[in-house]
Amino acid sequence: MHPLPLGELAATPWSLNPYWFVALALGIPALLWLALAWRRALLECPNRVRRAGIREMRRLLKVVQHSDGLPRPAHLHAWLRVTARVWNVRTSAPCVGEVSQAAHALSGDRTVSSRWRELWQTTEHGLYGPNTQPAHDWLERAKSAAATVNMPKRERLFPNRLSHWLPSVACALLVLVFGPQSLADVPWSSPSQASNAAANAEQESAPQPADESLIEPAPEPMAPEVAQAARTALESHWNDWAAHRNLAAFQTQEGELNQAIAHAVAAFIQHPTGSATRETLLAALGETESVDRSLRRLLAGAWYERAPALLSPAAWQRLALFASLVTAAGCCTLVLSLYSSSWHSRLPRHVLLWTGRGAAALGALLLIASIAGWNAYGAFGHPQAAILVQNANVTPVPTDLVPTEETSPLSAGAVVVAGRRFLGWREVSSEPEISGWIRSEAVMSLYAQR
C-alpha cells in the first residue's frame, strides 16, 4: 500500500441543525413576500398621493425660503406639480379649473378653492407671462395656503386583506415551527432512545459476526518514516486526511488496531470518496465485531446506504446550503410573479412562474438529498465527533473515585461527541442516556478543534 501525499486538508462540519437550511429556504421568500405585501397595502391607500404631495410641498417651500431672492422658474414648476398632487389631480397637465374643483370637492369650502385658484393663476402668470416676475409676496401666500391644508389620515393603519396578512402569518408559523427545533441541542442525526436500546439489547444477546465485506487482507508494509511524517503533519493540521490514512496503514501492520481504526475512521470521514481511505479502514477493522452502525452502512450496506459516502459530512452541509439558496431563489421568483404588475417586470408572468417552479423543485430535491446524506453519517457529522481508542468507563463527574456501578462502559471504537476539558478529563456523550466524563487519552477527535 503506497503512502499518499500530504498537505490536502478536509473541511470541518458546521455545528448546525438541518432545520436551519429549511428555514433559510423558506424564510427568505417569506420575508420578500411580507415586504411586497405590505408595500402593496400602503400603495393602495387612497390618500397616499395627497400625503406625499403635502410633504413634498412643505419641503419645496423650505427650499425656496432658504434660497436668495425670488423663487426661480424651477421652483414655480415644482409648486404647480405638487399642488396638483395635494388636491389629488391625476392629469399630466392640470389646469386651474381642475385644481379649483378638486379643492372644493375635498374641502367643501368655496373660499379655499378660490384662494388656491388665485394663487395658481398668479404662479402661472409669473411663470409664463411676458417679462414678468413672481409677486414679492408669493412665498408668504404659498406658505399660508399650505398651512391650511391638513394632512389626510390613512384609511387603515394596517393591511386588512387576506393577501396582506397571509405572508405575516406564514412568517410567524415559520418561526414557531422551526425556531424551537433549530435551537435544540440534539441534531437530526442523533439516534432515538428506543432504537439505541433495541440495538444494545440485540448486541448483548447475540453479537453479530463481522461482515465478509468488511474483511480485507493485511496492507503492504509501510516504512516508519511515512508514519513519522504523518504524525508531524497531524501536529500542524489535524484535518490532513492523507496523514490519518498513512498513519492508520502503518499502525495496522504494527498491530496497534485501536489507534489504526481511529485514524482510519478519521481519514474515511474526512475524505470518503478516495478508495485508499476505504481500503485502509477495511484493513484496520479486519474481523472487528463492534463496528458503528452508521459506519457499517456506509461501508457494506445496500447501494442507497453507501450513496452518502460520495461526499463527506462537511460537503453535504455545503451542498445543503447551496440547495437552500436555490430553493429560496425559486420561491422568491414565484413571489415576484404574484407582484409582477406592481414592479413592471420586463419578463412575462408565465416565464417567472415556470422558472420559479423549476428552481424551487430542483432546489428542494437537492436539499432533501443533502440532508439525507448528511443525516446518514450519524454522530460523524458533528464537528466535535470523536472515537474511543481504548475501553473506558463514563463517570458522572471527572474523578476516579466514582463507584463502578455508577459508571457506563464504552468499548474502543465507540463514536462519541466530545465536549469540555477539565484536568485530563473530557466530557463526552454517546447516546441520550450515556453522558459523562472519561480520560482525555481514551478519546481522539475526528476533526480539528475550533
Secondary structure, DSSP 8 states (H G I E B T S, - for coil): -----S--B--------THHHHHHHHHHHHHHHHHHHHHHHHHT-TTHHHHHHHHHHHHHHHHHHHSSSS--HHHHHHHHHHHHHHTT---SS--HHHHHHHHHHHH--HHHHHHHHHHHHHHHHHHHSTT----TTHHHHHHHHHHTS-----S-SS--SHHHHHHHHHHHHHHHHHHHHHT-SS-TTS--HHHHHHHHHHHHHS-----GGG---------HHHHHHHHHHHHH-TTBHHHHHHHHHHHHHHT-HHHHHHHHHHHHHH-TT-HHHHHHHHHHHTT-S---HHHHHHHHS-HHHHGGGGS-HHHHHHHHHHHHHHHHHHHHHHHHHHTHHHHT-SS-HHHHHHHHHHHHHHHHHHHHHHHHHHHTTGGGGSTTEEEESS-EEEBSSSSTTS-GGGSEEE-TT-EEEEEEEETTEEEEEEETTEEEEEEGGGEEESS---
